[in-house]
């Protein structure tokens, strides 16, 4: 089972048309149909009842759809989270400072937290010998 197959399945289920789903996904209709067929083969069930110009979900298709949508959403969330980490828009930053340096750093830390709200900032105040 591939994420691409789940995306094609979900789009065809949304539009109730392989042709429209293929157009929406910018792929050939034959490609979309083939990928949905492979998904059906792997699952061992028919997901759609096919008519000449439209499709309807089978009972199995209606059962699979929420799982497919949830999987797609989780994959998209994962991709976005990794992109945030790669661009330093998310994550965790640990900073150790001396007590005497803290007044200077305060304004910078406030600016940083506004600029990078997805980054958890941990500031540790210690004597120089412990840093």
DSSP file (Angstrom, degrees, kcal/mol; ACC not computed):
  #  RESIDUE AA STRUCTURE BP1 BP2  ACC     N-H-->O    O-->H-N    N-H-->O    O-->H-N    TCO  KAPPA ALPHA  PHI   PSI    X-CA   Y-CA   Z-CA
    1    1 A X              0   0    0      0, 0.0     2,-0.3     0, 0.0     3,-0.0   0.000 360.0 360.0 360.0 128.4    0.0    0.0    0.0
    2    2 A X     >  -     0   0    0      1,-0.1     4,-1.9     0, 0.0     3,-0.3  -0.859 360.0-126.0-116.3 149.3    1.4    3.3   -1.0
    3    3 A X  H  > S+     0   0    0     -2,-0.3     4,-2.4     1,-0.2     5,-0.2   0.880 112.0  58.1 -58.3 -39.3    0.5    6.8    0.1
    4    4 A X  H  > S+     0   0    0      1,-0.2     4,-2.5     2,-0.2    -1,-0.2   0.904 104.6  51.2 -58.3 -42.2    0.1    7.8   -3.6
    5    5 A X  H  > S+     0   0    0     -3,-0.3     4,-2.7     1,-0.2    -1,-0.2   0.905 109.5  49.8 -62.9 -41.3   -2.6    5.1   -4.0
    6    6 A X  H  X S+     0   0    0     -4,-1.9     4,-2.7     2,-0.2    -1,-0.2   0.888 110.0  51.1 -65.2 -38.1   -4.4    6.3   -0.9
    7    7 A X  H  X S+     0   0    0     -4,-2.4     4,-2.4     2,-0.2    -2,-0.2   0.929 112.0  46.4 -63.8 -44.7   -4.4    9.9   -2.3
    8    8 A X  H  X S+     0   0    0     -4,-2.5     4,-2.5     2,-0.2     5,-0.2   0.924 113.6  49.2 -63.1 -44.4   -5.8    8.7   -5.6
    9    9 A X  H  X S+     0   0    0     -4,-2.7     4,-2.3     1,-0.2    -2,-0.2   0.935 112.2  47.8 -59.7 -47.9   -8.4    6.6   -3.9
   10   10 A X  H  X S+     0   0    0     -4,-2.7     4,-2.1     1,-0.2    -1,-0.2   0.889 112.7  48.4 -63.4 -39.9   -9.5    9.5   -1.6
   11   11 A X  H  X S+     0   0    0     -4,-2.4     4,-2.5     2,-0.2     5,-0.2   0.909 111.8  48.8 -68.9 -40.7   -9.7   12.0   -4.5
   12   12 A X  H  X>S+     0   0    0     -4,-2.5     4,-2.0     1,-0.2     5,-0.7   0.884 111.9  50.3 -64.5 -37.4  -11.7    9.6   -6.6
   13   13 A X  H  <5S+     0   0    0     -4,-2.3    -2,-0.2    -5,-0.2    -1,-0.2   0.879 111.5  48.6 -67.1 -37.5  -14.0    9.0   -3.6
   14   14 A X  H  <5S+     0   0    0     -4,-2.1    -2,-0.2     1,-0.2    -1,-0.2   0.915 123.5  30.5 -67.3 -43.6  -14.4   12.8   -3.1
   15   15 A X  H  <5S-     0   0    0     -4,-2.5    -2,-0.2     2,-0.2    -1,-0.2   0.605  93.6-138.7 -93.7 -13.0  -15.2   13.5   -6.8
   16   16 A X  T  <5S+     0   0    0     -4,-2.0    39,-1.6    -5,-0.2     2,-0.3   0.850  75.1  91.7  53.9  37.7  -16.9   10.2   -7.6
   17   17 A X     >< -     0   0    0     -5,-0.7     4,-2.1    37,-0.2    -2,-0.2  -0.890  62.9-156.2-160.0 125.6  -15.1   10.2  -10.9
   18   18 A X  H  > S+     0   0    0     -2,-0.3     4,-2.6     2,-0.2     5,-0.2   0.889 100.6  52.4 -68.7 -38.4  -11.7    8.7  -11.9
   19   19 A X  H  > S+     0   0    0      2,-0.2     4,-2.2     1,-0.2    -1,-0.2   0.938 112.9  42.8 -63.2 -47.3  -11.5   11.2  -14.8
   20   20 A X  H  > S+     0   0    0      2,-0.2     4,-2.6     1,-0.2    -1,-0.2   0.891 114.5  51.1 -66.6 -39.2  -12.1   14.2  -12.5
   21   21 A X  H  X S+     0   0    0     -4,-2.1     4,-2.1     2,-0.2    -2,-0.2   0.913 110.1  49.6 -64.1 -42.0   -9.8   12.8   -9.8
   22   22 A X  H  X>S+     0   0    0     -4,-2.6     5,-2.4     2,-0.2     4,-0.6   0.916 111.7  48.5 -62.8 -43.1   -7.0   12.2  -12.4
   23   23 A X  H ><5S+     0   0    0     -4,-2.2     3,-0.8     1,-0.2    -2,-0.2   0.922 112.0  49.3 -62.2 -44.2   -7.4   15.7  -13.7
   24   24 A X  H 3<5S+     0   0    0     -4,-2.6    -1,-0.2     1,-0.2    -2,-0.2   0.846 115.1  43.8 -63.3 -35.0   -7.3   17.1  -10.1
   25   25 A X  H 3<5S-     0   0    0     -4,-2.1    -1,-0.2    -5,-0.2    -2,-0.2   0.425 110.5-122.1 -92.1   0.4   -4.2   15.1   -9.3
   26   26 A X  T <<5S+     0   0    0     -3,-0.8     2,-0.3    -4,-0.6    -3,-0.2   0.899  72.5 115.8  59.4  44.4   -2.5   16.0  -12.6
   27   27 A X  S   <S-     0   0    0     -5,-2.4    -1,-0.2    -6,-0.1    -2,-0.1  -0.906  74.3 -87.7-133.0 164.4   -2.1   12.4  -13.7
   28   28 A X     >  -     0   0    0     -2,-0.3     4,-2.1     1,-0.1     3,-0.3  -0.435  34.2-123.9 -69.2 146.7   -3.5   10.3  -16.6
   29   29 A X  H  > S+     0   0    0      1,-0.2     4,-2.7     2,-0.2     5,-0.2   0.874 112.9  55.6 -59.4 -37.5   -6.8    8.6  -15.9
   30   30 A X  H  > S+     0   0    0      2,-0.2     4,-2.3     1,-0.2    -1,-0.2   0.867 106.1  51.4 -64.6 -35.8   -5.2    5.3  -16.7
   31   31 A X  H  > S+     0   0    0     -3,-0.3     4,-2.4     2,-0.2    -2,-0.2   0.938 111.8  45.8 -65.3 -47.1   -2.5    5.8  -14.1
   32   32 A X  H  X S+     0   0    0     -4,-2.1     4,-2.4     1,-0.2     5,-0.2   0.933 113.8  48.9 -61.9 -46.0   -5.0    6.7  -11.4
   33   33 A X  H  X S+     0   0    0     -4,-2.7     4,-2.5     1,-0.2    -1,-0.2   0.910 111.5  49.8 -60.0 -43.2   -7.2    3.7  -12.3
   34   34 A X  H  X S+     0   0    0     -4,-2.3     4,-2.3     2,-0.2    -1,-0.2   0.909 111.4  48.3 -63.8 -42.9   -4.2    1.4  -12.3
   35   35 A X  H  X S+     0   0    0     -4,-2.4     4,-2.0     2,-0.2    -1,-0.2   0.891 112.4  48.2 -67.1 -39.3   -3.1    2.6   -8.9
   36   36 A X  H  X S+     0   0    0     -4,-2.4     4,-2.6     2,-0.2    -1,-0.2   0.907 110.9  52.0 -66.1 -40.5   -6.6    2.2   -7.4
   37   37 A X  H  X S+     0   0    0     -4,-2.5     4,-2.7    -5,-0.2    -2,-0.2   0.905 108.6  50.6 -61.6 -42.0   -6.8   -1.3   -8.9
   38   38 A X  H  X S+     0   0    0     -4,-2.3     4,-2.4     2,-0.2    -1,-0.2   0.893 110.0  50.3 -63.7 -39.0   -3.5   -2.2   -7.3
   39   39 A X  H  X S+     0   0    0     -4,-2.0     4,-2.5     2,-0.2     5,-0.2   0.930 111.0  48.7 -63.0 -45.2   -4.7   -0.9   -3.9
   40   40 A X  H  X>S+     0   0    0     -4,-2.6     4,-1.9     1,-0.2     5,-1.3   0.911 111.0  50.8 -60.3 -42.8   -7.9   -3.0   -4.3
   41   41 A X  H  <5S+     0   0    0     -4,-2.7    -1,-0.2     1,-0.2    -2,-0.2   0.915 111.1  48.0 -62.1 -43.0   -5.8   -6.0   -5.2
   42   42 A X  H  <5S+     0   0    0     -4,-2.4    -1,-0.2     1,-0.2    -2,-0.2   0.900 116.4  42.6 -65.7 -40.1   -3.6   -5.6   -2.2
   43   43 A X  H  <5S-     0   0    0     -4,-2.5    -1,-0.2     2,-0.2    -2,-0.2   0.710 104.5-131.3 -78.5 -20.3   -6.6   -5.1    0.1
   44   44 A X  T  <5S+     0   0    0     -4,-1.9     2,-0.3     1,-0.3    -3,-0.2   0.718  72.6  93.6  76.9  21.0   -8.5   -8.0   -1.5
   45   45 A X  S   <S-     0   0    0     -5,-1.3     2,-0.5    -6,-0.2    -1,-0.3  -0.962  78.1-112.8-140.0 157.4  -11.7   -5.9   -1.9
   46   46 A X        -     0   0    0     -2,-0.3    15,-0.4     1,-0.1    14,-0.3  -0.820  24.6-171.9 -89.4 126.7  -13.4   -3.7   -4.5
   47   47 A X        +     0   0    0     -2,-0.5    11,-2.4    13,-0.2     2,-0.4   0.733  66.4  37.0 -90.4 -25.4  -13.4   -0.1   -3.3
   48   48 A X  E     -A   57   0A   0      9,-0.3     2,-0.6    13,-0.1     9,-0.2  -0.955  65.0-138.7-129.7 145.7  -15.6    1.3   -6.1
   49   49 A X  E     -A   56   0A   0      7,-3.2     7,-2.1    -2,-0.4     2,-0.5  -0.930  37.0-144.1 -92.1 124.3  -18.6    0.2   -8.1
   50   50 A X  E     +A   55   0A   0     -2,-0.6     5,-0.2     5,-0.2     2,-0.2  -0.806  23.6 176.3-101.4 128.3  -17.6    1.5  -11.6
   51   51 A X        -     0   0    0      3,-2.9     5,-0.0    -2,-0.5     0, 0.0  -0.604  50.1 -89.6-110.9-179.7  -20.1    2.9  -14.1
   52   52 A X  S    S+     0   0    0     -2,-0.2     3,-0.1     1,-0.2    -2,-0.0   0.875 119.7   9.6 -63.8 -38.5  -19.3    4.4  -17.5
   53   53 A X  S    S+     0   0    0      1,-0.1     2,-0.3   -35,-0.0    -1,-0.2   0.326 128.9  33.2-125.3   7.0  -18.8    8.0  -16.3
   54   54 A X        -     0   0    0    -37,-0.1    -3,-2.9   -36,-0.1     2,-0.3  -0.966  58.6-145.3-153.8 168.3  -18.9    7.8  -12.5
   55   55 A X  E     -A   50   0A   0    -39,-1.6     2,-0.4    -2,-0.3    -5,-0.2  -0.957   6.6-159.1-134.8 155.4  -18.0    5.6   -9.5
   56   56 A X  E     -A   49   0A   0     -7,-2.1    -7,-3.2    -2,-0.3     2,-0.2  -0.972  30.2-103.8-130.8 150.2  -19.6    5.0   -6.2
   57   57 A X  E     -A   48   0A   0     -2,-0.4    -9,-0.3    -9,-0.2     2,-0.1  -0.482  29.8-137.8 -71.6 139.2  -17.9    3.7   -3.0
   58   58 A X     >  -     0   0    0    -11,-2.4     4,-2.4    -2,-0.2     5,-0.2  -0.330  35.6 -96.3 -79.2 175.4  -18.6    0.1   -2.1
   59   59 A X  H  > S+     0   0    0      1,-0.2     4,-1.6     2,-0.2     5,-0.1   0.918 130.3  49.0 -59.8 -42.4  -19.3   -0.8    1.5
   60   60 A X  H  > S+     0   0    0    -14,-0.3     4,-2.3     1,-0.2    -1,-0.2   0.910 109.3  52.4 -63.6 -41.6  -15.6   -1.7    1.8
   61   61 A X  H  > S+     0   0    0    -15,-0.4     4,-2.3     1,-0.2    -2,-0.2   0.898 107.6  51.3 -60.5 -41.3  -14.6    1.6    0.2
   62   62 A X  H  X S+     0   0    0     -4,-2.4     4,-0.6     1,-0.2    -1,-0.2   0.832 111.7  48.2 -65.8 -31.8  -16.7    3.5    2.7
   63   63 A X  H  X S+     0   0    0     -4,-1.6     4,-0.5    -5,-0.2    -2,-0.2   0.868 114.4  45.1 -73.4 -37.6  -15.0    1.6    5.5
   64   64 A X  H >X S+     0   0    0     -4,-2.3     4,-2.3     1,-0.2     3,-0.6   0.829  96.6  76.4 -75.8 -33.2  -11.5    2.2    4.1
   65   65 A X  H 3X S+     0   0    0     -4,-2.3     4,-2.8     1,-0.2     5,-0.2   0.862  91.5  49.8 -53.2 -48.6  -11.9    5.9    3.3
   66   66 A X  H 3X S+     0   0    0     -4,-0.6     4,-2.2     1,-0.2    -1,-0.2   0.886 113.2  48.3 -61.0 -35.4  -11.7    7.4    6.9
   67   67 A X  H <X S+     0   0    0     -3,-0.6     4,-2.5    -4,-0.5    -1,-0.2   0.901 111.4  49.8 -68.5 -40.3   -8.5    5.4    7.4
   68   68 A X  H  X S+     0   0    0     -4,-2.3     4,-2.6     2,-0.2    -2,-0.2   0.932 112.0  47.8 -62.9 -45.5   -7.0    6.6    4.1
   69   69 A X  H  X S+     0   0    0     -4,-2.8     4,-2.4     1,-0.2    -2,-0.2   0.901 112.7  48.4 -63.1 -41.2   -7.9   10.2    4.9
   70   70 A X  H  X S+     0   0    0     -4,-2.2     4,-2.6    -5,-0.2    -1,-0.2   0.904 111.8  49.7 -65.6 -40.9   -6.3    9.9    8.4
   71   71 A X  H  X S+     0   0    0     -4,-2.5     4,-2.5     2,-0.2    -2,-0.2   0.918 111.5  48.6 -63.7 -44.1   -3.2    8.3    7.0
   72   72 A X  H  X S+     0   0    0     -4,-2.6     4,-2.5     2,-0.2    -2,-0.2   0.923 112.2  49.2 -61.0 -45.2   -2.9   11.0    4.4
   73   73 A X  H  X S+     0   0    0     -4,-2.4     4,-2.5     1,-0.2    -2,-0.2   0.918 111.7  48.3 -61.6 -45.1   -3.3   13.7    7.0
   74   74 A X  H  X S+     0   0    0     -4,-2.6     4,-2.5     2,-0.2    -1,-0.2   0.898 111.6  50.0 -63.8 -40.7   -0.7   12.1    9.3
   75   75 A X  H  X S+     0   0    0     -4,-2.5     4,-2.5     2,-0.2    -2,-0.2   0.911 111.8  48.0 -64.4 -42.0    1.8   11.8    6.4
   76   76 A X  H  X S+     0   0    0     -4,-2.5     4,-2.4     2,-0.2    -2,-0.2   0.900 112.0  49.7 -64.9 -40.6    1.2   15.5    5.5
   77   77 A X  H  X S+     0   0    0     -4,-2.5     4,-2.5     2,-0.2    -2,-0.2   0.909 111.0  50.0 -63.6 -42.5    1.7   16.5    9.2
   78   78 A X  H  X S+     0   0    0     -4,-2.5     4,-2.5     2,-0.2     5,-0.2   0.930 110.7  49.1 -60.9 -46.8    4.9   14.4    9.4
   79   79 A X  H  X S+     0   0    0     -4,-2.5     4,-2.2     1,-0.2    -2,-0.2   0.914 112.8  47.5 -60.7 -43.6    6.2   16.0    6.2
   80   80 A X  H  X S+     0   0    0     -4,-2.4     4,-2.4     2,-0.2    -1,-0.2   0.894 111.1  51.3 -65.8 -39.9    5.4   19.5    7.5
   81   81 A X  H  X S+     0   0    0     -4,-2.5     4,-2.3     2,-0.2    -2,-0.2   0.919 110.6  47.9 -64.0 -43.8    7.0   18.8   10.9
   82   82 A X  H  X S+     0   0    0     -4,-2.5     4,-2.5     1,-0.2    -1,-0.2   0.897 111.2  51.4 -64.5 -39.7   10.2   17.5    9.3
   83   83 A X  H  X S+     0   0    0     -4,-2.2     4,-1.9    -5,-0.2     6,-0.2   0.900 109.3  50.8 -63.2 -40.3   10.3   20.6    7.1
   84   84 A X  H  <>S+     0   0    0     -4,-2.4     5,-2.9     2,-0.2     6,-1.1   0.911 111.2  48.0 -62.8 -42.2    9.9   22.8   10.1
   85   85 A X  H ><5S+     0   0    0     -4,-2.3     3,-1.1     4,-0.2    -2,-0.2   0.908 111.0  51.0 -64.3 -41.0   12.7   21.1   11.9
   86   86 A X  H 3<5S+     0   0    0     -4,-2.5    -1,-0.2     1,-0.3    -2,-0.2   0.833 114.5  43.1 -66.2 -32.1   14.9   21.4    8.8
   87   87 A X  T 3<5S-     0   0    0     -4,-1.9    -1,-0.3    -5,-0.2    -2,-0.2   0.314 113.8-116.4 -96.2   9.1   14.2   25.1    8.6
   88   88 A X  T < 5S+     0   0    0     -3,-1.1    -3,-0.2    -4,-0.2    -4,-0.1   0.735  81.6 123.9  62.8  24.4   14.6   25.6   12.3
   89   89 A X  S   <S+     0   0    0     -5,-2.9    29,-0.5    -6,-0.2     2,-0.3   0.537  76.3  25.4 -88.0  -7.6   11.0   26.7   12.6
   90   90 A X  S    S+     0   0    0     -6,-1.1     2,-0.3    -7,-0.1    29,-0.3  -0.974  85.0  69.7-149.3 160.1   10.4   23.9   15.2
   91   91 A X  E    S-b  119   0B   0     27,-1.4    29,-3.2    -2,-0.3     2,-0.4  -0.938  74.3 -60.5 132.9-153.8   12.3   22.0   17.7
   92   92 A X  E     -b  120   0B   0     -2,-0.3     2,-0.4    27,-0.2    29,-0.2  -0.998  33.9-165.6-138.8 137.0   14.0   22.6   21.0
   93   93 A X  E     -b  121   0B   0     27,-3.0    29,-3.1    -2,-0.4     2,-0.5  -0.988   5.3-160.3-128.1 123.9   16.9   25.0   21.9
   94   94 A X  E     -b  122   0B   0     -2,-0.4     2,-0.4    27,-0.2    29,-0.2  -0.897  11.2-175.8-104.7 129.0   18.8   24.8   25.1
   95   95 A X  E     -b  123   0B   0     27,-3.1    29,-3.4    -2,-0.5     2,-0.5  -0.989  10.9-159.8-128.0 129.8   20.8   27.9   26.2
   96   96 A X  E     +b  124   0B   0     -2,-0.4     2,-0.3    27,-0.2    29,-0.2  -0.938  20.7 170.3-108.1 127.3   23.0   28.1   29.3
   97   97 A X  E     -b  125   0B   0     27,-2.8    29,-2.4    -2,-0.5     2,-0.2  -0.942  32.3-114.7-134.5 155.0   23.8   31.6   30.6
   98   98 A X    >>  -     0   0    0     -2,-0.3     4,-1.0    27,-0.2     3,-0.6  -0.491  32.8-113.2 -81.4 159.5   25.4   33.1   33.6
   99   99 A X  G >4 S+     0   0    0     27,-0.4     3,-0.5     1,-0.2     4,-0.4   0.874 116.8  54.2 -60.8 -37.3   23.4   35.2   36.0
  100  100 A X  G 34 S+     0   0    0      1,-0.2     3,-0.3     2,-0.1     4,-0.3   0.772 108.2  49.4 -70.6 -24.5   25.3   38.3   35.0
  101  101 A X  G X> S+     0   0    0     -3,-0.6     4,-1.6     1,-0.2     3,-0.8   0.652  87.1  88.2 -87.1 -16.2   24.6   37.9   31.3
  102  102 A X  H <X S+     0   0    0     -4,-1.0     4,-1.7    -3,-0.5    -1,-0.2   0.822  81.2  55.8 -58.7 -38.6   20.8   37.3   31.7
  103  103 A X  H 3> S+     0   0    0     -4,-0.4     4,-0.6    -3,-0.3    -1,-0.2   0.882 109.8  47.8 -62.6 -34.2   19.7   41.0   31.5
  104  104 A X  H <> S+     0   0    0     -3,-0.8     4,-0.6    -4,-0.3    -1,-0.2   0.866 113.9  47.0 -70.1 -36.5   21.4   41.3   28.2
  105  105 A X  H  X S+     0   0    0     -4,-1.6     4,-2.6     1,-0.2     5,-0.2   0.739  91.3  81.0 -79.7 -24.5   19.9   38.1   26.8
  106  106 A X  H  X S+     0   0    0     -4,-1.7     4,-2.1     1,-0.2    -1,-0.2   0.896  93.8  44.9 -54.0 -50.3   16.3   38.8   27.9
  107  107 A X  H  X S+     0   0    0     -4,-0.6     4,-2.2     1,-0.2    -1,-0.2   0.897 113.3  51.4 -62.9 -40.4   15.3   41.1   25.0
  108  108 A X  H  X S+     0   0    0     -4,-0.6     4,-2.5     1,-0.2    -1,-0.2   0.901 109.2  50.5 -63.5 -41.2   17.0   38.8   22.5
  109  109 A X  H  X S+     0   0    0     -4,-2.6     4,-2.6     2,-0.2    -1,-0.2   0.884 108.7  51.8 -65.9 -38.4   15.1   35.8   23.8
  110  110 A X  H  X S+     0   0    0     -4,-2.1     4,-1.6    -5,-0.2    -2,-0.2   0.935 111.8  46.6 -62.5 -46.0   11.8   37.6   23.6
  111  111 A X  H  X S+     0   0    0     -4,-2.2     4,-2.2     1,-0.2    -2,-0.2   0.903 111.7  52.2 -61.6 -41.5   12.5   38.5   20.0
  112  112 A X  H  X S+     0   0    0     -4,-2.5     4,-2.6     1,-0.2    -2,-0.2   0.929 107.5  50.5 -62.1 -46.1   13.5   34.9   19.3
  113  113 A X  H  < S+     0   0    0     -4,-2.6    -1,-0.2     1,-0.2    -2,-0.2   0.823 112.2  48.1 -65.4 -29.9   10.3   33.4   20.7
  114  114 A X  H  < S+     0   0    0     -4,-1.6     3,-0.5    -5,-0.2    -1,-0.2   0.881 115.0  44.9 -73.7 -37.8    8.2   35.8   18.6
  115  115 A X  H  < S+     0   0    0     -4,-2.2     2,-0.3     1,-0.3    -2,-0.2   0.818 126.4  29.7 -74.6 -30.9   10.2   35.0   15.5
  116  116 A X    ><  +     0   0    0     -4,-2.6     3,-1.8    -5,-0.2    -1,-0.3  -0.614  64.6 164.0-130.4  72.1   10.2   31.2   16.1
  117  117 A X  T 3  S+     0   0    0     -3,-0.5    -1,-0.1     1,-0.3   -27,-0.1   0.720  75.3  60.9 -65.9 -19.3    7.0   30.3   18.0
  118  118 A X  T 3  S+     0   0    0    -29,-0.5   -27,-1.4    -3,-0.1     2,-0.5   0.520  86.5  90.1 -84.2  -4.2    7.4   26.6   17.1
  119  119 A X  E <  S-b   91   0B   0     -3,-1.8     2,-0.6   -29,-0.3   -27,-0.2  -0.822  72.8-140.1 -97.4 125.2   10.8   26.4   18.9
  120  120 A X  E     -b   92   0B   0    -29,-3.2   -27,-3.0    -2,-0.5     2,-0.5  -0.732  20.0-152.8 -82.5 124.5   10.7   25.4   22.6
  121  121 A X  E     -b   93   0B   0     -2,-0.6     2,-0.5   -29,-0.2   -27,-0.2  -0.879  12.6-172.3-106.1 123.7   13.3   27.5   24.3
  122  122 A X  E     -b   94   0B   0    -29,-3.1   -27,-3.1    -2,-0.5     2,-0.5  -0.968   5.1-169.2-115.7 118.3   15.0   26.2   27.5
  123  123 A X  E     -b   95   0B   0     -2,-0.5     2,-0.5   -29,-0.2   -27,-0.2  -0.932   2.3-164.8-112.2 126.9   17.2   28.7   29.4
  124  124 A X  E     -b   96   0B   0    -29,-3.4   -27,-2.8    -2,-0.5     2,-0.6  -0.949   6.0-155.3-113.3 121.6   19.4   27.5   32.2
  125  125 A X  E     +b   97   0B   0     -2,-0.5     2,-0.3   -29,-0.2   -27,-0.2  -0.863  31.8 150.4 -97.8 119.0   21.0   30.1   34.5
  126  126 A X        -     0   0    0    -29,-2.4   -27,-0.4    -2,-0.6     2,-0.1  -0.948  50.5 -90.8-142.8 159.1   24.1   28.7   36.1
  127  127 A X    >>  -     0   0    0     -2,-0.3     3,-1.7   -29,-0.2     4,-0.9  -0.411  47.7-106.9 -65.8 154.1   27.4   30.0   37.5
  128  128 A X  G >4 S+     0   0    0      1,-0.3     3,-0.8     2,-0.2    -1,-0.1   0.843 118.6  60.7 -53.1 -38.3   30.2   30.1   34.9
  129  129 A X  G 34 S+     0   0    0      1,-0.2    -1,-0.3     2,-0.2    -2,-0.0   0.779 105.6  47.6 -63.5 -26.8   31.9   27.1   36.4
  130  130 A X  G <4        0   0    0     -3,-1.7    -1,-0.2     1,-0.2    -2,-0.2   0.610 360.0 360.0 -91.0 -13.3   28.8   24.9   35.8
  131  131 A X    <<        0   0    0     -4,-0.9    -1,-0.2    -3,-0.8    -2,-0.2   0.457 360.0 360.0 -87.4 360.0   28.4   26.0   32.2
